[in-house]
Amino acid sequence: MRSFLLIASVALLLPGAALAQSFAGLGEVESTFTITANPQYPVPGSRATLSFLSSSLDLTNATLTVAANGKSVYQGSVQPVAVTLGKAGSITTISATIASGGTNYTQSLAIQPQDVSLVAEPISSAPPLYPGKPSVPLEGSVRVIAVANLRDSKGKAVSPSSLSYSWSVDGTQIANSSGIGKAAIVVASPLQYRARSVSVAVTNFDGSLAGGATISLAPLDPIVRVYANDPLLGIRYDHALFGSYSISGTESSLYAAPFSFPTTGGAPLVQWFLNGSAAQTGNSITLRPTGSGQGNASLSLVVSAGDYTRAIANLSLTFGASSGTNFFGL
C-alpha cells in the first residue's frame, strides 16, 4: 500500500497589489480597468495569467500592451495574458496599457512569489519500518504542517518561527490554532467520500511579505494485511497472505498489520476468530495443530476503530500430513 505526500507551493501578490494602482503619464489618464492575477497564489517560476475587466471601456474594440519588468510581453486585442514569474521573493512588475477611443489607460501591478508548502501527516496506523505513509484515516485526525520559505526582494530568508500563521478549515478561520510560530494544525478527517480543505496564510511581522497554501484531504478505506512471523526471519512483510495458508510445522505465528486506522483514541482493536469463535485479541496469534492427521480450519481477522472504520481478512488454513480430524490449540 502506498500513500502520497501532499505538498502545495504558492505565492502571493504584494500587499495592496490586488487593489487597482493607476499611474498616469503623458497622453494617459487615470485607469478605469482592473487587473487580476490567476492563480491567486502562483508558484515561483511558473506563469501567472492576467485578466482585464472594465465597466466603462469597450474592451472588445480596444488594444492591450503588457510589459513585465519593463520588457514587452504582449501587444494585441484585450485578452488574458500569461506572464512568467521569478524565484521566491523576486518582484515582477506588470504594466498594462489599454488604448480605447484614442485614449491610453495604464495600470501597474507587482507580484512577489513566496514558497509555502503544506505537508499532511495522517495520525493513523502503519507497520513498524514501513517505508510509506498511511493515508488519511476515517474517523481520525490529520496533522498539517506549513513549511514556509519567505524571502525579501534581496533573497534574504525570514525565520519560520517569527512568521504568523493564519489557518482556515473549509473556509472557516481557526483562531486558536493561528498565531506567531504556529506552523502546524491538527484537523479532524472528513467524512467518507468527502474532502476537507485546509488553508494557511503566512506573513512576516509587518505584513510586507506574505504567502499561502491550500491542501485537500480525502480519507481512504483502511485495510489489514496478514503476514507470517518466521522465528528466524521475523515478520515476512515482503509477502502478504491471501486466500489459503498451510501450516507445515508444529506451530505457526501470524501477524496482523493494520494500515490507515485512526490512532488518536489508542491503537485499533484487532480480533482473531477461529472457525467463527473468538480466539484472542492483539496483532499476533500462534496456531498449534494438535493430534495427528490432516485437517482444515477458517481464520478470520477483524480490525476496528470507531463506529464505521473496519477491515476484515480471511484465511483458509490447512495442516497435518495425513487424513483425520483435528482441533487447534492456541
Helices and strands as residue ranges (DSSP letters): E 12-13, E 21-22, E 28-29, E 34-38, E 47-53, G 59-61, E 63-68, E 71-77, E 81-84, E 92-100, E 103-112, E 115-123, E 141-149, G 160-162, E 164-169, E 172-173, G 175-177, E 179-180, E 184-188, E 196-203, E 210-217, E 223-230, E 234-235, E 243-247, E 252-259, E 269-274, E 277-281, E 284-289, E 295-305, E 309-319, E 328-329
